[in-house]
Amino acid sequence: MDLKNNRITVGEMMSNPRVRDLLLREFPMLQDVRMRRRVWNMPLWKILQLGPRYMPQYRINDLLRQVRELD
């Protein structure tokens, strides 16, 4: 998946079923509709700034690699 230089939004990523499944598995908090609304229009670069609060950097890097490999 093209991450558009980390400017892609969470909503755009979630529109791809394979990426959505991956994100929901790694971030179960996205199951909550209220949380999903909060981050839906947030760009990936912002999520990457917040990510280390919730998971180690090596897992974030691995997740990004997996998303890039998906179409």
PDB file of N, CA, C, O and CB in Angstrom:
ATOM      1  N   MET A   1       0.843  -1.176   0.000  1.00  0.00           N
ATOM      2  CA  MET A   1       0.000   0.000   0.000  1.00  0.00           C
ATOM      3  C   MET A   1       0.887   1.237   0.000  1.00  0.00           C
ATOM      4  O   MET A   1       1.883   1.305   0.719  1.00  0.00           O
ATOM      5  CB  MET A   1      -0.958  -0.001   1.215  1.00  0.00           C
ATOM      6  N   ASP A   2       0.516   2.190  -0.800  1.00  0.00           N
ATOM      7  CA  ASP A   2       1.236   3.460  -0.851  1.00  0.00           C
ATOM      8  C   ASP A   2       0.812   4.312   0.339  1.00  0.00           C
ATOM      9  O   ASP A   2      -0.358   4.674   0.465  1.00  0.00           O
ATOM     10  CB  ASP A   2       0.969   4.207  -2.195  1.00  0.00           C
ATOM     11  N   LEU A   3       1.752   4.626   1.199  1.00  0.00           N
ATOM     12  CA  LEU A   3       1.449   5.409   2.405  1.00  0.00           C
ATOM     13  C   LEU A   3       1.567   6.909   2.171  1.00  0.00           C
ATOM     14  O   LEU A   3       1.476   7.696   3.114  1.00  0.00           O
ATOM     15  CB  LEU A   3       2.373   5.000   3.536  1.00  0.00           C
ATOM     16  N   LYS A   4       1.768   7.301   0.936  1.00  0.00           N
ATOM     17  CA  LYS A   4       1.798   8.712   0.531  1.00  0.00           C
ATOM     18  C   LYS A   4       2.712   9.554   1.419  1.00  0.00           C
ATOM     19  O   LYS A   4       2.343  10.632   1.885  1.00  0.00           O
ATOM     20  CB  LYS A   4       0.392   9.289   0.559  1.00  0.00           C
ATOM     21  N   ASN A   5       3.918   9.024   1.635  1.00  0.00           N
ATOM     22  CA  ASN A   5       4.906   9.738   2.449  1.00  0.00           C
ATOM     23  C   ASN A   5       4.357  10.029   3.851  1.00  0.00           C
ATOM     24  O   ASN A   5       4.591  11.098   4.413  1.00  0.00           O
ATOM     25  CB  ASN A   5       5.320  11.053   1.758  1.00  0.00           C
ATOM     26  N   ASN A   6       3.623   9.057   4.400  1.00  0.00           N
ATOM     27  CA  ASN A   6       3.002   9.121   5.737  1.00  0.00           C
ATOM     28  C   ASN A   6       1.904  10.178   5.851  1.00  0.00           C
ATOM     29  O   ASN A   6       1.550  10.586   6.957  1.00  0.00           O
ATOM     30  CB  ASN A   6       4.062   9.399   6.776  1.00  0.00           C
ATOM     31  N   ARG A   7       1.368  10.620   4.721  1.00  0.00           N
ATOM     32  CA  ARG A   7       0.258  11.587   4.754  1.00  0.00           C
ATOM     33  C   ARG A   7      -1.091  10.901   4.581  1.00  0.00           C
ATOM     34  O   ARG A   7      -2.124  11.566   4.652  1.00  0.00           O
ATOM     35  CB  ARG A   7       0.441  12.643   3.662  1.00  0.00           C
ATOM     36  N   ILE A   8      -1.110   9.588   4.356  1.00  0.00           N
ATOM     37  CA  ILE A   8      -2.353   8.852   4.225  1.00  0.00           C
ATOM     38  C   ILE A   8      -3.103   8.901   5.564  1.00  0.00           C
ATOM     39  O   ILE A   8      -2.480   8.880   6.626  1.00  0.00           O
ATOM     40  CB  ILE A   8      -2.083   7.380   3.783  1.00  0.00           C
ATOM     41  N   THR A   9      -4.414   8.964   5.512  1.00  0.00           N
ATOM     42  CA  THR A   9      -5.193   9.015   6.750  1.00  0.00           C
ATOM     43  C   THR A   9      -5.534   7.603   7.221  1.00  0.00           C
ATOM     44  O   THR A   9      -5.473   6.641   6.456  1.00  0.00           O
ATOM     45  CB  THR A   9      -6.483   9.838   6.548  1.00  0.00           C
ATOM     46  N   VAL A  10      -5.885   7.510   8.468  1.00  0.00           N
ATOM     47  CA  VAL A  10      -6.313   6.226   9.029  1.00  0.00           C
ATOM     48  C   VAL A  10      -7.534   5.712   8.267  1.00  0.00           C
ATOM     49  O   VAL A  10      -7.637   4.515   7.999  1.00  0.00           O
ATOM     50  CB  VAL A  10      -6.633   6.363  10.546  1.00  0.00           C
ATOM     51  N   GLY A  11      -8.447   6.598   7.920  1.00  0.00           N
ATOM     52  CA  GLY A  11      -9.636   6.204   7.179  1.00  0.00           C
ATOM     53  C   GLY A  11      -9.311   5.599   5.829  1.00  0.00           C
ATOM     54  O   GLY A  11      -9.929   4.614   5.423  1.00  0.00           O
ATOM     55  N   GLU A  12      -8.348   6.177   5.132  1.00  0.00           N
ATOM     56  CA  GLU A  12      -7.934   5.626   3.839  1.00  0.00           C
ATOM     57  C   GLU A  12      -7.319   4.241   4.023  1.00  0.00           C
ATOM     58  O   GLU A  12      -7.549   3.339   3.218  1.00  0.00           O
ATOM     59  CB  GLU A  12      -6.928   6.569   3.143  1.00  0.00           C
ATOM     60  N   MET A  13      -6.545   4.084   5.079  1.00  0.00           N
ATOM     61  CA  MET A  13      -5.938   2.788   5.345  1.00  0.00           C
ATOM     62  C   MET A  13      -7.014   1.763   5.713  1.00  0.00           C
ATOM     63  O   MET A  13      -6.960   0.614   5.273  1.00  0.00           O
ATOM     64  CB  MET A  13      -4.894   2.903   6.472  1.00  0.00           C
ATOM     65  N   MET A  14      -7.978   2.180   6.512  1.00  0.00           N
ATOM     66  CA  MET A  14      -9.030   1.267   6.956  1.00  0.00           C
ATOM     67  C   MET A  14      -9.975   0.890   5.820  1.00  0.00           C
ATOM     68  O   MET A  14     -10.726  -0.076   5.950  1.00  0.00           O
ATOM     69  CB  MET A  14      -9.819   1.892   8.094  1.00  0.00           C
ATOM     70  N   SER A  15      -9.958   1.618   4.725  1.00  0.00           N
ATOM     71  CA  SER A  15     -10.829   1.280   3.603  1.00  0.00           C
ATOM     72  C   SER A  15     -10.343   0.030   2.861  1.00  0.00           C
ATOM     73  O   SER A  15     -11.097  -0.577   2.101  1.00  0.00           O
ATOM     74  CB  SER A  15     -10.916   2.458   2.637  1.00  0.00           C
ATOM     75  N   ASN A  16      -9.086  -0.348   3.082  1.00  0.00           N
ATOM     76  CA  ASN A  16      -8.547  -1.581   2.513  1.00  0.00           C
ATOM     77  C   ASN A  16      -8.803  -2.706   3.526  1.00  0.00           C
ATOM     78  O   ASN A  16      -8.281  -2.648   4.639  1.00  0.00           O
ATOM     79  CB  ASN A  16      -7.001  -1.439   2.181  1.00  0.00           C
ATOM     80  N   PRO A  17      -9.599  -3.735   3.166  1.00  0.00           N
ATOM     81  CA  PRO A  17      -9.960  -4.788   4.129  1.00  0.00           C
ATOM     82  C   PRO A  17      -8.768  -5.518   4.749  1.00  0.00           C
ATOM     83  O   PRO A  17      -8.804  -5.854   5.933  1.00  0.00           O
ATOM     84  CB  PRO A  17     -10.838  -5.790   3.456  1.00  0.00           C
ATOM     85  N   ARG A  18      -7.727  -5.765   3.980  1.00  0.00           N
ATOM     86  CA  ARG A  18      -6.564  -6.481   4.521  1.00  0.00           C
ATOM     87  C   ARG A  18      -5.802  -5.614   5.516  1.00  0.00           C
ATOM     88  O   ARG A  18      -5.343  -6.099   6.551  1.00  0.00           O
ATOM     89  CB  ARG A  18      -5.627  -6.921   3.386  1.00  0.00           C
ATOM     90  N   VAL A  19      -5.671  -4.333   5.198  1.00  0.00           N
ATOM     91  CA  VAL A  19      -4.989  -3.409   6.113  1.00  0.00           C
ATOM     92  C   VAL A  19      -5.844  -3.215   7.358  1.00  0.00           C
ATOM     93  O   VAL A  19      -5.323  -3.188   8.473  1.00  0.00           O
ATOM     94  CB  VAL A  19      -4.706  -2.038   5.423  1.00  0.00           C
ATOM     95  N   ARG A  20      -7.171  -3.079   7.169  1.00  0.00           N
ATOM     96  CA  ARG A  20      -8.075  -2.914   8.315  1.00  0.00           C
ATOM     97  C   ARG A  20      -7.948  -4.095   9.281  1.00  0.00           C
ATOM     98  O   ARG A  20      -7.875  -3.890  10.493  1.00  0.00           O
ATOM     99  CB  ARG A  20      -9.537  -2.776   7.835  1.00  0.00           C
ATOM    100  N   ASP A  21      -7.922  -5.316   8.768  1.00  0.00           N
ATOM    101  CA  ASP A  21      -7.777  -6.492   9.633  1.00  0.00           C
ATOM    102  C   ASP A  21      -6.469  -6.450  10.410  1.00  0.00           C
ATOM    103  O   ASP A  21      -6.431  -6.771  11.598  1.00  0.00           O
ATOM    104  CB  ASP A  21      -7.849  -7.775   8.804  1.00  0.00           C
ATOM    105  N   LEU A  22      -5.415  -6.058   9.741  1.00  0.00           N
ATOM    106  CA  LEU A  22      -4.106  -5.956  10.383  1.00  0.00           C
ATOM    107  C   LEU A  22      -4.118  -4.890  11.482  1.00  0.00           C
ATOM    108  O   LEU A  22      -3.628  -5.126  12.587  1.00  0.00           O
ATOM    109  CB  LEU A  22      -3.022  -5.631   9.340  1.00  0.00           C
ATOM    110  N   LEU A  23      -4.679  -3.722  11.176  1.00  0.00           N
ATOM    111  CA  LEU A  23      -4.728  -2.636  12.165  1.00  0.00           C
ATOM    112  C   LEU A  23      -5.607  -2.994  13.356  1.00  0.00           C
ATOM    113  O   LEU A  23      -5.259  -2.683  14.496  1.00  0.00           O
ATOM    114  CB  LEU A  23      -5.241  -1.355  11.517  1.00  0.00           C
ATOM    115  N   LEU A  24      -6.734  -3.640  13.107  1.00  0.00           N
ATOM    116  CA  LEU A  24      -7.620  -4.027  14.204  1.00  0.00           C
ATOM    117  C   LEU A  24      -6.975  -5.085  15.093  1.00  0.00           C
ATOM    118  O   LEU A  24      -7.211  -5.116  16.301  1.00  0.00           O
ATOM    119  CB  LEU A  24      -8.948  -4.547  13.654  1.00  0.00           C
ATOM    120  N   ARG A  25      -6.169  -5.944  14.498  1.00  0.00           N
ATOM    121  CA  ARG A  25      -5.474  -6.955  15.289  1.00  0.00           C
ATOM    122  C   ARG A  25      -4.411  -6.311  16.174  1.00  0.00           C
ATOM    123  O   ARG A  25      -4.258  -6.687  17.336  1.00  0.00           O
ATOM    124  CB  ARG A  25      -4.836  -8.009  14.372  1.00  0.00           C
ATOM    125  N   GLU A  26      -3.677  -5.344  15.630  1.00  0.00           N
ATOM    126  CA  GLU A  26      -2.596  -4.695  16.379  1.00  0.00           C
ATOM    127  C   GLU A  26      -3.098  -3.612  17.333  1.00  0.00           C
ATOM    128  O   GLU A  26      -2.496  -3.368  18.379  1.00  0.00           O
ATOM    129  CB  GLU A  26      -1.600  -4.092  15.416  1.00  0.00           C
ATOM    130  N   PHE A  27      -4.198  -2.969  16.966  1.00  0.00           N
ATOM    131  CA  PHE A  27      -4.764  -1.889  17.786  1.00  0.00           C
ATOM    132  C   PHE A  27      -6.220  -2.198  18.088  1.00  0.00           C
ATOM    133  O   PHE A  27      -7.107  -1.634  17.448  1.00  0.00           O
ATOM    134  CB  PHE A  27      -4.636  -0.512  17.072  1.00  0.00           C
ATOM    135  N   PRO A  28      -6.492  -3.076  19.043  1.00  0.00           N
ATOM    136  CA  PRO A  28      -7.882  -3.459  19.340  1.00  0.00           C
ATOM    137  C   PRO A  28      -8.754  -2.267  19.749  1.00  0.00           C
ATOM    138  O   PRO A  28      -9.980  -2.340  19.663  1.00  0.00           O
ATOM    139  CB  PRO A  28      -7.903  -4.502  20.446  1.00  0.00           C
ATOM    140  N   MET A  29      -8.130  -1.174  20.193  1.00  0.00           N
ATOM    141  CA  MET A  29      -8.912  -0.003  20.582  1.00  0.00           C
ATOM    142  C   MET A  29      -9.662   0.593  19.390  1.00  0.00           C
ATOM    143  O   MET A  29     -10.603   1.364  19.578  1.00  0.00           O
ATOM    144  CB  MET A  29      -8.004   1.052  21.208  1.00  0.00           C
ATOM    145  N   LEU A  30      -9.252   0.243  18.158  1.00  0.00           N
ATOM    146  CA  LEU A  30      -9.951   0.733  16.971  1.00  0.00           C
ATOM    147  C   LEU A  30     -11.294   0.033  16.758  1.00  0.00           C
ATOM    148  O   LEU A  30     -12.076   0.439  15.898  1.00  0.00           O
ATOM    149  CB  LEU A  30      -9.078   0.548  15.743  1.00  0.00           C
ATOM    150  N   GLN A  31     -11.561  -1.009  17.533  1.00  0.00           N
ATOM    151  CA  GLN A  31     -12.874  -1.656  17.483  1.00  0.00           C
ATOM    152  C   GLN A  31     -13.953  -0.696  17.993  1.00  0.00           C
ATOM    153  O   GLN A  31     -15.107  -0.759  17.569  1.00  0.00           O
ATOM    154  CB  GLN A  31     -12.872  -2.964  18.319  1.00  0.00           C
ATOM    155  N   ASP A  32     -13.558   0.187  18.905  1.00  0.00           N
ATOM    156  CA  ASP A  32     -14.485   1.159  19.480  1.00  0.00           C
ATOM    157  C   ASP A  32     -14.780   2.257  18.462  1.00  0.00           C
ATOM    158  O   ASP A  32     -13.867   2.918  17.967  1.00  0.00           O
ATOM    159  CB  ASP A  32     -13.907   1.767  20.783  1.00  0.00           C
ATOM    160  N   VAL A  33     -16.052   2.441  18.158  1.00  0.00           N
ATOM    161  CA  VAL A  33     -16.478   3.407  17.138  1.00  0.00           C
ATOM    162  C   VAL A  33     -16.048   4.827  17.503  1.00  0.00           C
ATOM    163  O   VAL A  33     -15.637   5.591  16.630  1.00  0.00           O
ATOM    164  CB  VAL A  33     -18.002   3.353  16.957  1.00  0.00           C
ATOM    165  N   ARG A  34     -16.137   5.185  18.777  1.00  0.00           N
ATOM    166  CA  ARG A  34     -15.743   6.539  19.186  1.00  0.00           C
ATOM    167  C   ARG A  34     -14.259   6.793  18.942  1.00  0.00           C
ATOM    168  O   ARG A  34     -13.873   7.874  18.500  1.00  0.00           O
ATOM    169  CB  ARG A  34     -16.069   6.761  20.663  1.00  0.00           C
ATOM    170  N   MET A  35     -13.435   5.795  19.232  1.00  0.00           N
ATOM    171  CA  MET A  35     -11.990   5.935  18.989  1.00  0.00           C
ATOM    172  C   MET A  35     -11.725   6.031  17.497  1.00  0.00           C
ATOM    173  O   MET A  35     -10.903   6.835  17.058  1.00  0.00           O
ATOM    174  CB  MET A  35     -11.204   4.744  19.598  1.00  0.00           C
ATOM    175  N   ARG A  36     -12.419   5.214  16.718  1.00  0.00           N
ATOM    176  CA  ARG A  36     -12.224   5.228  15.266  1.00  0.00           C
ATOM    177  C   ARG A  36     -12.591   6.590  14.690  1.00  0.00           C
ATOM    178  O   ARG A  36     -11.900   7.089  13.802  1.00  0.00           O
ATOM    179  CB  ARG A  36     -13.062   4.124  14.595  1.00  0.00           C
ATOM    180  N   ARG A  37     -13.669   7.198  15.184  1.00  0.00           N
ATOM    181  CA  ARG A  37     -14.057   8.537  14.711  1.00  0.00           C
ATOM    182  C   ARG A  37     -12.974   9.566  15.010  1.00  0.00           C
ATOM    183  O   ARG A  37     -12.708  10.453  14.198  1.00  0.00           O
ATOM    184  CB  ARG A  37     -15.380   8.972  15.360  1.00  0.00           C
ATOM    185  N   ARG A  38     -12.352   9.445  16.178  1.00  0.00           N
ATOM    186  CA  ARG A  38     -11.310  10.406  16.564  1.00  0.00           C
ATOM    187  C   ARG A  38     -10.111  10.376  15.631  1.00  0.00           C
ATOM    188  O   ARG A  38      -9.535  11.416  15.310  1.00  0.00           O
ATOM    189  CB  ARG A  38     -10.851  10.131  17.977  1.00  0.00           C
ATOM    190  N   VAL A  39      -9.740   9.179  15.199  1.00  0.00           N
ATOM    191  CA  VAL A  39      -8.511   9.046  14.417  1.00  0.00           C
ATOM    192  C   VAL A  39      -8.755   8.904  12.922  1.00  0.00           C
ATOM    193  O   VAL A  39      -7.793   8.877  12.156  1.00  0.00           O
ATOM    194  CB  VAL A  39      -7.733   7.864  14.902  1.00  0.00           C
ATOM    195  N   TRP A  40     -10.004   8.813  12.479  1.00  0.00           N
ATOM    196  CA  TRP A  40     -10.331   8.516  11.083  1.00  0.00           C
ATOM    197  C   TRP A  40      -9.629   9.453  10.095  1.00  0.00           C
ATOM    198  O   TRP A  40      -9.084   8.993   9.091  1.00  0.00           O
ATOM    199  CB  TRP A  40     -11.830   8.600  10.882  1.00  0.00           C
ATOM    200  N   ASN A  41      -9.636  10.744  10.367  1.00  0.00           N
ATOM    201  CA  ASN A  41      -9.036  11.719   9.450  1.00  0.00           C
ATOM    202  C   ASN A  41      -7.611  12.114   9.838  1.00  0.00           C
ATOM    203  O   ASN A  41      -7.032  13.031   9.257  1.00  0.00           O
ATOM    204  CB  ASN A  41      -9.897  12.955   9.390  1.00  0.00           C
ATOM    205  N   MET A  42      -7.058  11.417  10.821  1.00  0.00           N
ATOM    206  CA  MET A  42      -5.716  11.727  11.285  1.00  0.00           C
ATOM    207  C   MET A  42      -4.686  11.131  10.319  1.00  0.00           C
ATOM    208  O   MET A  42      -4.806   9.969   9.930  1.00  0.00           O
ATOM    209  CB  MET A  42      -5.497  11.192  12.722  1.00  0.00           C
ATOM    210  N   PRO A  43      -3.679  11.917   9.932  1.00  0.00           N
ATOM    211  CA  PRO A  43      -2.648  11.384   9.034  1.00  0.00           C
ATOM    212  C   PRO A  43      -1.722  10.416   9.764  1.00  0.00           C
ATOM    213  O   PRO A  43      -1.564  10.476  10.984  1.00  0.00           O
ATOM    214  CB  PRO A  43      -1.830  12.528   8.423  1.00  0.00           C
ATOM    215  N   LEU A  44      -1.125   9.537   8.996  1.00  0.00           N
ATOM    216  CA  LEU A  44      -0.240   8.517   9.561  1.00  0.00           C
ATOM    217  C   LEU A  44       0.917   9.135  10.327  1.00  0.00           C
ATOM    218  O   LEU A  44       1.317   8.598  11.360  1.00  0.00           O
ATOM    219  CB  LEU A  44       0.296   7.617   8.462  1.00  0.00           C
ATOM    220  N   TRP A  45       1.468  10.251   9.851  1.00  0.00           N
ATOM    221  CA  TRP A  45       2.607  10.852  10.553  1.00  0.00           C
ATOM    222  C   TRP A  45       2.247  11.200  11.997  1.00  0.00           C
ATOM    223  O   TRP A  45       3.083  11.084  12.893  1.00  0.00           O
ATOM    224  CB  TRP A  45       3.087  12.109   9.814  1.00  0.00           C
ATOM    225  N   LYS A  46       1.014  11.624  12.220  1.00  0.00           N
ATOM    226  CA  LYS A  46       0.574  11.958  13.579  1.00  0.00           C
ATOM    227  C   LYS A  46       0.442  10.687  14.423  1.00  0.00           C
ATOM    228  O   LYS A  46       0.819  10.665  15.595  1.00  0.00           O
ATOM    229  CB  LYS A  46      -0.775  12.724  13.544  1.00  0.00           C
ATOM    230  N   ILE A  47      -0.094   9.639  13.812  1.00  0.00           N
ATOM    231  CA  ILE A  47      -0.222   8.358  14.514  1.00  0.00           C
ATOM    232  C   ILE A  47       1.164   7.834  14.895  1.00  0.00           C
ATOM    233  O   ILE A  47       1.347   7.286  15.982  1.00  0.00           O
ATOM    234  CB  ILE A  47      -0.973   7.318  13.633  1.00  0.00           C
ATOM    235  N   LEU A  48       2.135   8.003  14.001  1.00  0.00           N
ATOM    236  CA  LEU A  48       3.485   7.530  14.283  1.00  0.00           C
ATOM    237  C   LEU A  48       4.130   8.287  15.438  1.00  0.00           C
ATOM    238  O   LEU A  48       4.985   7.743  16.138  1.00  0.00           O
ATOM    239  CB  LEU A  48       4.346   7.654  13.045  1.00  0.00           C
ATOM    240  N   GLN A  49       3.729   9.524  15.639  1.00  0.00           N
ATOM    241  CA  GLN A  49       4.228  10.280  16.789  1.00  0.00           C
ATOM    242  C   GLN A  49       3.642   9.745  18.095  1.00  0.00           C
ATOM    243  O   GLN A  49       4.320   9.704  19.122  1.00  0.00           O
ATOM    244  CB  GLN A  49       3.894  11.773  16.633  1.00  0.00           C
ATOM    245  N   LEU A  50       2.370   9.335  18.043  1.00  0.00           N
ATOM    246  CA  LEU A  50       1.687   8.847  19.241  1.00  0.00           C
ATOM    247  C   LEU A  50       1.956   7.367  19.506  1.00  0.00           C
ATOM    248  O   LEU A  50       1.839   6.909  20.643  1.00  0.00           O
ATOM    249  CB  LEU A  50       0.195   9.077  19.112  1.00  0.00           C
ATOM    250  N   GLY A  51       2.310   6.628  18.477  1.00  0.00           N
ATOM    251  CA  GLY A  51       2.449   5.177  18.558  1.00  0.00           C
ATOM    252  C   GLY A  51       3.339   4.641  19.670  1.00  0.00           C
ATOM    253  O   GLY A  51       2.948   3.690  20.345  1.00  0.00           O
ATOM    254  N   PRO A  52       4.516   5.209  19.887  1.00  0.00           N
ATOM    255  CA  PRO A  52       5.405   4.649  20.918  1.00  0.00           C
ATOM    256  C   PRO A  52       4.806   4.658  22.328  1.00  0.00           C
ATOM    257  O   PRO A  52       5.314   3.971  23.214  1.00  0.00           O
ATOM    258  CB  PRO A  52       6.700   5.418  20.933  1.00  0.00           C
ATOM    259  N   ARG A  53       3.752   5.411  22.542  1.00  0.00           N
ATOM    260  CA  ARG A  53       3.069   5.374  23.843  1.00  0.00           C
ATOM    261  C   ARG A  53       2.340   4.054  24.041  1.00  0.00           C
ATOM    262  O   ARG A  53       2.104   3.630  25.172  1.00  0.00           O
ATOM    263  CB  ARG A  53       2.080   6.540  23.966  1.00  0.00           C
ATOM    264  N   TYR A  54       1.983   3.405  22.934  1.00  0.00           N
ATOM    265  CA  TYR A  54       1.140   2.219  22.995  1.00  0.00           C
ATOM    266  C   TYR A  54       1.866   0.926  22.641  1.00  0.00           C
ATOM    267  O   TYR A  54       1.432  -0.153  23.047  1.00  0.00           O
ATOM    268  CB  TYR A  54      -0.021   2.393  22.084  1.00  0.00           C
ATOM    269  N   MET A  55       2.955   1.015  21.898  1.00  0.00           N
ATOM    270  CA  MET A  55       3.710  -0.187  21.529  1.00  0.00           C
ATOM    271  C   MET A  55       5.147   0.173  21.224  1.00  0.00           C
ATOM    272  O   MET A  55       5.445   1.314  20.868  1.00  0.00           O
ATOM    273  CB  MET A  55       3.071  -0.890  20.319  1.00  0.00           C
ATOM    274  N   PRO A  56       6.048  -0.800  21.362  1.00  0.00           N
ATOM    275  CA  PRO A  56       7.475  -0.535  21.094  1.00  0.00           C
ATOM    276  C   PRO A  56       7.727  -0.177  19.628  1.00  0.00           C
ATOM    277  O   PRO A  56       6.979  -0.585  18.740  1.00  0.00           O
ATOM    278  CB  PRO A  56       8.321  -1.758  21.476  1.00  0.00           C
ATOM    279  N   GLN A  57       8.768   0.574  19.399  1.00  0.00           N
ATOM    280  CA  GLN A  57       9.096   1.052  18.053  1.00  0.00           C
ATOM    281  C   GLN A  57       9.335  -0.087  17.068  1.00  0.00           C
ATOM    282  O   GLN A  57       8.968   0.028  15.898  1.00  0.00           O
ATOM    283  CB  GLN A  57      10.320   1.938  18.104  1.00  0.00           C
ATOM    284  N   TYR A  58       9.939  -1.174  17.515  1.00  0.00           N
ATOM    285  CA  TYR A  58      10.197  -2.285  16.590  1.00  0.00           C
ATOM    286  C   TYR A  58       8.894  -2.898  16.080  1.00  0.00           C
ATOM    287  O   TYR A  58       8.837  -3.363  14.941  1.00  0.00           O
ATOM    288  CB  TYR A  58      11.048  -3.364  17.278  1.00  0.00           C
ATOM    289  N   ARG A  59       7.847  -2.904  16.909  1.00  0.00           N
ATOM    290  CA  ARG A  59       6.552  -3.422  16.451  1.00  0.00           C
ATOM    291  C   ARG A  59       5.892  -2.462  15.474  1.00  0.00           C
ATOM    292  O   ARG A  59       5.232  -2.891  14.528  1.00  0.00           O
ATOM    293  CB  ARG A  59       5.623  -3.674  17.643  1.00  0.00           C
ATOM    294  N   ILE A  60       6.066  -1.174  15.699  1.00  0.00           N
ATOM    295  CA  ILE A  60       5.534  -0.171  14.768  1.00  0.00           C
ATOM    296  C   ILE A  60       6.213  -0.324  13.413  1.00  0.00           C
ATOM    297  O   ILE A  60       5.551  -0.312  12.375  1.00  0.00           O
ATOM    298  CB  ILE A  60       5.741   1.270  15.321  1.00  0.00           C
ATOM    299  N   ASN A  61       7.533  -0.468  13.425  1.00  0.00           N
ATOM    300  CA  ASN A  61       8.283  -0.643  12.176  1.00  0.00           C
ATOM    301  C   ASN A  61       7.838  -1.894  11.434  1.00  0.00           C
ATOM    302  O   ASN A  61       7.694  -1.876  10.211  1.00  0.00           O
ATOM    303  CB  ASN A  61       9.785  -0.715  12.461  1.00  0.00           C
ATOM    304  N   ASP A  62       7.620  -2.982  12.169  1.00  0.00           N
ATOM    305  CA  ASP A  62       7.173  -4.222  11.547  1.00  0.00           C
ATOM    306  C   ASP A  62       5.774  -4.057  10.964  1.00  0.00           C
ATOM    307  O   ASP A  62       5.494  -4.549   9.871  1.00  0.00           O
ATOM    308  CB  ASP A  62       7.194  -5.372  12.562  1.00  0.00           C
ATOM    309  N   LEU A  63       4.908  -3.375  11.677  1.00  0.00           N
ATOM    310  CA  LEU A  63       3.550  -3.134  11.189  1.00  0.00           C
ATOM    311  C   LEU A  63       3.570  -2.288   9.911  1.00  0.00           C
ATOM    312  O   LEU A  63       2.836  -2.585   8.968  1.00  0.00           O
ATOM    313  CB  LEU A  63       2.708  -2.436  12.275  1.00  0.00           C
ATOM    314  N   LEU A  64       4.392  -1.249   9.868  1.00  0.00           N
ATOM    315  CA  LEU A  64       4.521  -0.421   8.679  1.00  0.00           C
ATOM    316  C   LEU A  64       5.024  -1.235   7.484  1.00  0.00           C
ATOM    317  O   LEU A  64       4.550  -1.067   6.361  1.00  0.00           O
ATOM    318  CB  LEU A  64       5.463   0.749   8.953  1.00  0.00           C
ATOM    319  N   ARG A  65       5.990  -2.118   7.744  1.00  0.00           N
ATOM    320  CA  ARG A  65       6.509  -2.979   6.689  1.00  0.00           C
ATOM    321  C   ARG A  65       5.402  -3.862   6.129  1.00  0.00           C
ATOM    322  O   ARG A  65       5.284  -4.018   4.914  1.00  0.00           O
ATOM    323  CB  ARG A  65       7.665  -3.841   7.217  1.00  0.00           C
ATOM    324  N   GLN A  66       4.587  -4.442   7.015  1.00  0.00           N
ATOM    325  CA  GLN A  66       3.490  -5.303   6.577  1.00  0.00           C
ATOM    326  C   GLN A  66       2.461  -4.523   5.775  1.00  0.00           C
ATOM    327  O   GLN A  66       1.962  -5.021   4.766  1.00  0.00           O
ATOM    328  CB  GLN A  66       2.821  -5.963   7.777  1.00  0.00           C
ATOM    329  N   VAL A  67       2.138  -3.320   6.199  1.00  0.00           N
ATOM    330  CA  VAL A  67       1.147  -2.496   5.494  1.00  0.00           C
ATOM    331  C   VAL A  67       1.677  -2.126   4.112  1.00  0.00           C
ATOM    332  O   VAL A  67       0.929  -2.176   3.135  1.00  0.00           O
ATOM    333  CB  VAL A  67       0.810  -1.212   6.308  1.00  0.00           C
ATOM    334  N   ARG A  68       2.939  -1.761   4.013  1.00  0.00           N
ATOM    335  CA  ARG A  68       3.522  -1.417   2.721  1.00  0.00           C
ATOM    336  C   ARG A  68       3.473  -2.578   1.746  1.00  0.00           C
ATOM    337  O   ARG A  68       3.323  -2.372   0.542  1.00  0.00           O
ATOM    338  CB  ARG A  68       4.949  -0.963   2.898  1.00  0.00           C
ATOM    339  N   GLU A  69       3.598  -3.800   2.255  1.00  0.00           N
ATOM    340  CA  GLU A  69       3.596  -4.985   1.402  1.00  0.00           C
ATOM    341  C   GLU A  69       2.190  -5.334   0.911  1.00  0.00           C
ATOM    342  O   GLU A  69       2.043  -6.025  -0.097  1.00  0.00           O
ATOM    343  CB  GLU A  69       4.188  -6.168   2.153  1.00  0.00           C
ATOM    344  N   LEU A  70       1.162  -4.866   1.610  1.00  0.00           N
ATOM    345  CA  LEU A  70      -0.219  -5.157   1.216  1.00  0.00           C
ATOM    346  C   LEU A  70      -0.673  -4.210   0.118  1.00  0.00           C
ATOM    347  O   LEU A  70      -0.146  -3.108  -0.027  1.00  0.00           O
ATOM    348  CB  LEU A  70      -1.162  -5.056   2.424  1.00  0.00           C
ATOM    349  N   ASP A  71      -1.652  -4.652  -0.650  1.00  0.00           N
ATOM    350  CA  ASP A  71      -2.225  -3.780  -1.660  1.00  0.00           C
ATOM    351  C   ASP A  71      -3.673  -3.524  -1.337  1.00  0.00           C
ATOM    352  O   ASP A  71      -4.352  -2.805  -2.070  1.00  0.00           O
ATOM    353  CB  ASP A  71      -2.083  -4.384  -3.059  1.00  0.00           C
TER     354      ASP A  71
END
